[in-house]
Amino acid sequence: MSTLRTLPVGEHALLVELENGEAAGALHAELLRRRAAGTLPPVREIVPAARTVLLDGITDPRALAAELTTWRIPPLETGAQETVEISVRYDGPDLADVAALWEVSEHEAVRIHSAAEFRVAFCGFAPGFAYLTGLDERYAVPRRDTPRTSVPAGSVALAGPYTGVYPRPSPGGWQLIGTTDAALWDPHREPAALLTPGTRVRFVPGAAR
Protein backbone atom coordinates (compact mmCIF):
# COMPACT_ATOMS: atom_id res chain seq x y z
CA MET A 1 0.00 0.00 0.00
CA SER A 2 1.17 3.53 -0.73
CA THR A 3 2.31 5.61 2.25
CA LEU A 4 -0.29 8.14 3.34
CA ARG A 5 -0.50 10.84 5.96
CA THR A 6 -3.70 12.30 7.39
CA LEU A 7 -4.01 15.87 8.59
CA PRO A 8 -7.04 17.30 10.41
CA VAL A 9 -8.84 20.17 8.69
CA GLY A 10 -11.16 21.86 11.15
CA GLU A 11 -13.39 19.61 13.24
CA HIS A 12 -14.99 17.47 10.55
CA ALA A 13 -12.51 17.03 7.71
CA LEU A 14 -9.31 15.23 6.83
CA LEU A 15 -6.65 15.93 4.23
CA VAL A 16 -4.97 12.72 3.10
CA GLU A 17 -1.50 13.22 1.60
CA LEU A 18 -0.09 10.50 -0.69
CA GLU A 19 3.16 9.79 -2.52
CA ASN A 20 1.99 10.75 -6.00
CA GLY A 21 -0.97 11.36 -8.26
CA GLU A 22 -1.48 7.70 -9.06
CA ALA A 23 -1.77 6.85 -5.37
CA ALA A 24 -4.22 9.72 -4.85
CA GLY A 25 -6.31 8.47 -7.76
CA ALA A 26 -6.33 4.93 -6.36
CA LEU A 27 -7.47 6.15 -2.94
CA HIS A 28 -10.16 8.32 -4.54
CA ALA A 29 -11.47 5.33 -6.51
CA GLU A 30 -11.46 3.11 -3.41
CA LEU A 31 -13.31 5.74 -1.36
CA LEU A 32 -16.01 5.98 -4.03
CA ARG A 33 -16.25 2.19 -4.26
CA ARG A 34 -16.67 1.81 -0.50
CA ARG A 35 -19.21 4.63 -0.31
CA ALA A 36 -21.27 3.00 -3.08
CA ALA A 37 -21.07 -0.33 -1.23
CA GLY A 38 -22.15 1.29 2.04
CA THR A 39 -18.95 0.35 3.86
CA LEU A 40 -17.51 3.86 4.19
CA PRO A 41 -18.34 5.94 7.27
CA PRO A 42 -20.46 9.00 6.36
CA VAL A 43 -18.45 11.52 4.31
CA ARG A 44 -20.19 14.49 2.70
CA GLU A 45 -17.51 15.34 0.12
CA ILE A 46 -14.54 13.53 -1.42
CA VAL A 47 -12.29 15.94 -3.32
CA PRO A 48 -9.14 14.65 -5.07
CA ALA A 49 -6.19 16.87 -6.00
CA ALA A 50 -2.69 16.33 -7.42
CA ARG A 51 -1.38 14.29 -4.48
CA THR A 52 -4.10 14.66 -1.85
CA VAL A 53 -7.71 13.73 -1.17
CA LEU A 54 -9.88 15.95 1.03
CA LEU A 55 -12.64 14.27 3.03
CA ASP A 56 -15.22 16.68 4.44
CA GLY A 57 -18.30 16.23 6.59
CA ILE A 58 -16.94 13.38 8.74
CA THR A 59 -18.55 12.51 12.06
CA ASP A 60 -15.38 11.08 13.62
CA PRO A 61 -12.25 12.17 11.68
CA ARG A 62 -9.83 10.46 14.10
CA ALA A 63 -11.52 7.09 13.71
CA LEU A 64 -11.53 7.36 9.91
CA ALA A 65 -7.87 8.45 9.88
CA ALA A 66 -6.95 5.33 11.87
CA GLU A 67 -9.06 3.13 9.60
CA LEU A 68 -7.42 4.47 6.44
CA THR A 69 -4.01 3.24 7.60
CA THR A 70 -5.34 -0.36 7.61
CA TRP A 71 -6.79 -0.34 4.09
CA ARG A 72 -5.33 -2.32 1.23
CA ILE A 73 -5.91 0.01 -1.72
CA PRO A 74 -5.84 -1.71 -5.12
CA PRO A 75 -4.14 0.03 -8.05
CA LEU A 76 -6.23 1.92 -10.55
CA GLU A 77 -7.86 -0.37 -13.10
CA THR A 78 -7.27 0.42 -16.76
CA GLY A 79 -10.40 0.40 -18.90
CA ALA A 80 -12.70 -0.33 -15.95
CA GLN A 81 -15.00 2.59 -16.76
CA GLU A 82 -16.77 3.90 -19.82
CA THR A 83 -14.51 6.20 -21.81
CA VAL A 84 -15.56 9.71 -22.86
CA GLU A 85 -14.37 10.47 -26.39
CA ILE A 86 -13.62 14.08 -27.30
CA SER A 87 -13.24 15.03 -30.95
CA VAL A 88 -10.27 17.35 -31.46
CA ARG A 89 -8.98 19.41 -34.35
CA TYR A 90 -5.24 19.33 -33.81
CA ASP A 91 -4.79 22.87 -35.06
CA GLY A 92 -3.35 24.59 -31.98
CA PRO A 93 -0.79 27.38 -32.38
CA ASP A 94 1.71 25.56 -30.14
CA LEU A 95 1.50 22.14 -31.82
CA ALA A 96 4.74 22.71 -33.75
CA ASP A 97 6.56 23.77 -30.56
CA VAL A 98 5.30 20.70 -28.69
CA ALA A 99 6.38 18.43 -31.54
CA ALA A 100 9.83 20.03 -31.45
CA LEU A 101 10.08 19.46 -27.69
CA TRP A 102 9.14 15.82 -28.25
CA GLU A 103 11.58 15.63 -31.18
CA VAL A 104 8.91 14.26 -33.51
CA SER A 105 6.87 15.52 -36.45
CA GLU A 106 3.53 17.27 -35.87
CA HIS A 107 1.77 14.22 -37.33
CA GLU A 108 3.55 11.98 -34.82
CA ALA A 109 2.75 14.35 -31.96
CA VAL A 110 -0.95 14.06 -32.83
CA ARG A 111 -0.65 10.27 -32.95
CA ILE A 112 1.05 10.16 -29.54
CA HIS A 113 -1.54 12.37 -27.90
CA SER A 114 -4.59 10.71 -29.45
CA ALA A 115 -3.28 7.18 -28.72
CA ALA A 116 -3.05 7.78 -24.97
CA GLU A 117 -5.78 6.80 -22.53
CA PHE A 118 -6.31 9.68 -20.15
CA ARG A 119 -7.88 9.83 -16.72
CA VAL A 120 -9.23 12.87 -14.88
CA ALA A 121 -6.99 13.17 -11.84
CA PHE A 122 -8.73 16.22 -10.37
CA CYS A 123 -10.57 19.40 -11.33
CA GLY A 124 -9.82 23.04 -10.63
CA PHE A 125 -8.84 26.44 -12.04
CA ALA A 126 -12.32 27.01 -13.53
CA PRO A 127 -15.66 25.15 -13.48
CA GLY A 128 -15.33 22.20 -15.84
CA PHE A 129 -11.53 22.33 -16.14
CA ALA A 130 -10.09 18.84 -15.61
CA TYR A 131 -6.45 17.89 -15.14
CA LEU A 132 -5.91 14.71 -17.15
CA THR A 133 -3.02 12.29 -16.77
CA GLY A 134 -2.05 9.57 -19.23
CA LEU A 135 0.91 10.77 -21.29
CA ASP A 136 4.26 9.17 -20.55
CA GLU A 137 6.40 11.37 -18.30
CA ARG A 138 8.86 11.98 -21.15
CA TYR A 139 6.15 14.02 -22.88
CA ALA A 140 5.79 16.56 -20.07
CA VAL A 141 6.14 20.09 -21.45
CA PRO A 142 6.76 23.46 -19.75
CA ARG A 143 4.22 26.22 -19.63
CA ARG A 144 4.71 29.12 -22.00
CA ASP A 145 7.21 31.76 -20.86
CA THR A 146 4.55 34.41 -21.46
CA PRO A 147 0.93 33.42 -20.75
CA ARG A 148 -1.75 34.45 -23.22
CA THR A 149 -4.21 37.07 -22.02
CA SER A 150 -7.08 35.10 -23.56
CA VAL A 151 -7.28 31.41 -24.49
CA PRO A 152 -10.38 30.42 -26.52
CA ALA A 153 -12.94 28.05 -25.04
CA GLY A 154 -12.42 24.49 -26.22
CA SER A 155 -8.64 24.80 -26.47
CA VAL A 156 -6.89 21.49 -25.81
CA ALA A 157 -3.66 22.20 -23.98
CA LEU A 158 -0.62 20.67 -22.28
CA ALA A 159 1.39 21.77 -19.26
CA GLY A 160 3.75 19.64 -17.21
CA PRO A 161 2.35 16.08 -17.15
CA TYR A 162 -1.24 17.23 -17.69
CA THR A 163 -3.66 17.67 -20.58
CA GLY A 164 -6.59 20.04 -20.12
CA VAL A 165 -9.42 21.62 -22.08
CA TYR A 166 -10.35 25.23 -21.41
CA PRO A 167 -14.12 25.29 -20.73
CA ARG A 168 -14.43 29.04 -21.33
CA PRO A 169 -12.23 31.93 -22.55
CA SER A 170 -9.63 32.82 -19.94
CA PRO A 171 -5.98 33.79 -19.55
CA GLY A 172 -3.61 30.83 -19.63
CA GLY A 173 -0.04 29.71 -20.10
CA TRP A 174 -0.54 26.14 -21.30
CA GLN A 175 0.68 24.90 -24.70
CA LEU A 176 -2.30 24.87 -27.11
CA ILE A 177 -2.33 21.87 -29.45
CA GLY A 178 -5.94 21.64 -30.59
CA THR A 179 -9.58 22.68 -30.42
CA THR A 180 -12.82 20.89 -29.52
CA ASP A 181 -16.49 21.84 -29.69
CA ALA A 182 -17.35 19.64 -26.69
CA ALA A 183 -19.27 21.41 -23.91
CA LEU A 184 -17.03 20.95 -20.88
CA TRP A 185 -19.38 22.81 -18.52
CA ASP A 186 -23.16 23.05 -18.79
CA PRO A 187 -25.03 24.19 -15.64
CA HIS A 188 -28.23 22.69 -17.06
CA ARG A 189 -26.64 19.22 -17.28
CA GLU A 190 -26.25 16.71 -14.46
CA PRO A 191 -23.43 16.59 -13.70
CA ALA A 192 -22.59 20.02 -15.07
CA ALA A 193 -18.99 19.00 -15.77
CA LEU A 194 -18.42 16.65 -18.70
CA LEU A 195 -15.18 15.43 -17.10
CA THR A 196 -15.25 14.51 -13.41
CA PRO A 197 -12.48 12.91 -11.30
CA GLY A 198 -11.87 9.31 -12.30
CA THR A 199 -13.38 9.67 -15.79
CA ARG A 200 -11.48 7.94 -18.61
CA VAL A 201 -10.95 10.10 -21.69
CA ARG A 202 -9.68 9.65 -25.24
CA PHE A 203 -9.03 12.43 -27.73
CA VAL A 204 -10.13 11.55 -31.26
CA PRO A 205 -8.59 13.47 -34.18
CA GLY A 206 -11.24 15.32 -36.19
CA ALA A 207 -11.19 17.28 -39.42
CA ALA A 208 -9.27 20.55 -39.37
CA ARG A 209 -11.17 23.75 -40.02
ZIKA-V595303 format. One record per residue. N is the residue number from 0. RES is the residue in three letters. SS is DSSP state (a for helix, b for strand, c for the rest). NEAR is the number of other C-alpha atoms within 12 Angstrom. D_FIRST is the distance of its C-alpha to the first C-alpha in Angstrom with 2 decimals. Layout:
BEGIN
{{N/RES/SS/NEAR/D_FIRST} {N/RES/SS/NEAR/D_FIRST}}
END
This chain:
BEGIN
{{0/MET/c/18/0.00} {1/SER/c/25/3.79} {2/THR/c/21/6.47} {3/LEU/b/29/8.80} {4/ARG/b/21/12.38} {5/THR/b/25/14.82} {6/LEU/b/24/18.49} {7/PRO/b/23/21.39} {8/VAL/b/19/23.68} {9/GLY/c/17/26.96} {10/GLU/c/16/27.19} {11/HIS/c/24/25.32} {12/ALA/b/29/22.50} {13/LEU/b/35/19.11} {14/LEU/b/33/17.78} {15/VAL/b/38/14.01} {16/GLU/b/31/13.40} {17/LEU/b/29/10.52} {18/GLU/c/20/10.59} {19/ASN/c/22/12.47} {20/GLY/a/31/14.08} {21/GLU/a/33/11.98} {22/ALA/a/30/8.88} {23/ALA/a/39/11.65} {24/GLY/a/40/13.11} {25/ALA/a/35/10.24} {26/LEU/a/42/10.12} {27/HIS/a/40/13.89} {28/ALA/a/32/14.22} {29/GLU/a/28/12.35} {30/LEU/a/35/14.56} {31/LEU/a/28/17.56} {32/ARG/a/19/16.94} {33/ARG/a/20/16.78} {34/ARG/a/18/19.76} {35/ALA/a/14/21.70} {36/ALA/a/11/21.11} {37/GLY/c/12/22.29} {38/THR/c/15/19.34} {39/LEU/c/23/18.41} {40/PRO/c/26/20.61} {41/PRO/c/24/23.24} {42/VAL/c/26/22.18} {43/ARG/c/19/24.99} {44/GLU/b/21/23.28} {45/ILE/b/33/19.92} {46/VAL/b/32/20.40} {47/PRO/b/39/17.99} {48/ALA/c/34/18.95} {49/ALA/c/30/18.14} {50/ARG/c/27/15.04} {51/THR/b/31/15.33} {52/VAL/b/41/15.79} {53/LEU/b/35/18.79} {54/LEU/b/38/19.30} {55/ASP/b/27/23.01} {56/GLY/c/23/25.33} {57/ILE/c/26/23.29} {58/THR/c/20/25.42} {59/ASP/c/21/23.34} {60/PRO/a/28/20.85} {61/ARG/a/22/20.13} {62/ALA/a/20/19.26} {63/LEU/a/30/16.89} {64/ALA/a/28/15.20} {65/ALA/a/17/14.75} {66/GLU/a/17/13.57} {67/LEU/a/32/10.79} {68/THR/c/21/9.18} {69/THR/c/14/9.30} {70/TRP/c/20/7.93} {71/ARG/c/17/5.94} {72/ILE/c/26/6.15} {73/PRO/c/20/7.96} {74/PRO/c/19/9.05} {75/LEU/c/24/12.40} {76/GLU/c/18/15.28} {77/THR/c/19/18.27} {78/GLY/c/16/21.57} {79/ALA/c/14/20.39} {80/GLN/c/18/22.64} {81/GLU/c/17/26.25} {82/THR/b/23/26.92} {83/VAL/b/23/29.30} {84/GLU/b/24/31.82} {85/ILE/b/31/33.60} {86/SER/b/25/36.86} {87/VAL/b/30/37.37} {88/ARG/b/28/40.47} {89/TYR/c/37/39.30} {90/ASP/c/27/42.13} {91/GLY/c/31/40.48} {92/PRO/c/24/42.41} {93/ASP/c/30/39.56} {94/LEU/a/32/38.80} {95/ALA/a/24/40.95} {96/ASP/a/24/39.27} {97/VAL/a/36/35.78} {98/ALA/a/29/37.08} {99/ALA/a/17/38.56} {100/LEU/a/19/35.31} {101/TRP/a/25/33.64} {102/GLU/c/16/36.75} {103/VAL/c/18/37.49} {104/SER/c/17/40.21} {105/GLU/a/25/39.97} {106/HIS/a/21/39.99} {107/GLU/a/19/36.99} {108/ALA/a/30/35.14} {109/VAL/a/29/35.72} {110/ARG/a/19/34.52} {111/ILE/a/28/31.25} {112/HIS/a/37/30.56} {113/SER/a/29/31.67} {114/ALA/a/19/29.79} {115/ALA/c/25/26.33} {116/GLU/c/29/24.23} {117/PHE/b/37/23.23} {118/ARG/b/41/20.94} {119/VAL/b/40/21.74} {120/ALA/b/41/19.04} {121/PHE/b/39/21.14} {122/CYS/b/34/24.83} {123/GLY/c/24/27.21} {124/PHE/c/18/30.37} {125/ALA/c/22/32.62} {126/PRO/c/26/32.55} {127/GLY/c/31/31.28} {128/PHE/c/36/29.86} {129/ALA/b/38/26.47} {130/TYR/b/41/24.31} {131/LEU/b/40/23.36} {132/THR/b/36/21.00} {133/GLY/c/33/21.58} {134/LEU/c/31/23.87} {135/ASP/c/19/22.90} {136/GLU/a/13/22.48} {137/ARG/a/15/25.87} {138/TYR/a/26/27.53} {139/ALA/c/24/26.66} {140/VAL/b/30/30.02} {141/PRO/c/25/31.40} {142/ARG/c/23/33.02} {143/ARG/c/22/36.80} {144/ASP/c/12/38.67} {145/THR/c/13/40.81} {146/PRO/c/17/39.35} {147/ARG/b/19/41.58} {148/THR/b/13/43.33} {149/SER/b/17/42.86} {150/VAL/b/27/40.50} {151/PRO/c/25/41.67} {152/ALA/c/28/39.76} {153/GLY/c/32/37.97} {154/SER/b/41/37.29} {155/VAL/b/46/34.28} {156/ALA/b/45/32.88} {157/LEU/b/37/30.40} {158/ALA/b/30/29.10} {159/GLY/b/25/26.38} {160/PRO/c/27/23.63} {161/TYR/b/35/24.72} {162/THR/b/42/27.37} {163/GLY/b/47/29.15} {164/VAL/b/50/32.31} {165/TYR/c/41/34.67} {166/PRO/c/35/35.62} {167/ARG/c/27/38.81} {168/PRO/c/18/40.96} {169/SER/b/22/39.60} {170/PRO/b/20/39.49} {171/GLY/b/30/36.73} {172/GLY/c/25/35.87} {173/TRP/c/40/33.72} {174/GLN/b/39/35.08} {175/LEU/b/40/36.86} {176/ILE/b/38/36.75} {177/GLY/b/43/37.94} {178/THR/b/36/39.13} {179/THR/c/34/38.37} {180/ASP/c/23/40.38} {181/ALA/c/27/37.40} {182/ALA/c/26/37.44} {183/LEU/c/32/34.13} {184/TRP/b/27/35.20} {185/ASP/c/18/37.69} {186/PRO/c/13/38.16} {187/HIS/c/11/40.04} {188/ARG/c/12/37.12} {189/GLU/c/11/34.31} {190/PRO/c/15/31.81} {191/ALA/c/17/33.74} {192/ALA/b/27/31.15} {193/LEU/c/31/31.08} {194/LEU/c/39/27.58} {195/THR/c/31/24.96} {196/PRO/c/36/21.21} {197/GLY/c/42/19.46} {198/THR/c/34/22.84} {199/ARG/b/32/23.26} {200/VAL/b/37/26.31} {201/ARG/b/31/28.70} {202/PHE/b/37/31.71} {203/VAL/b/28/34.83} {204/PRO/b/26/37.73} {205/GLY/c/19/40.88} {206/ALA/c/14/44.47} {207/ALA/c/13/45.37} {208/ARG/c/12/47.86}}
END
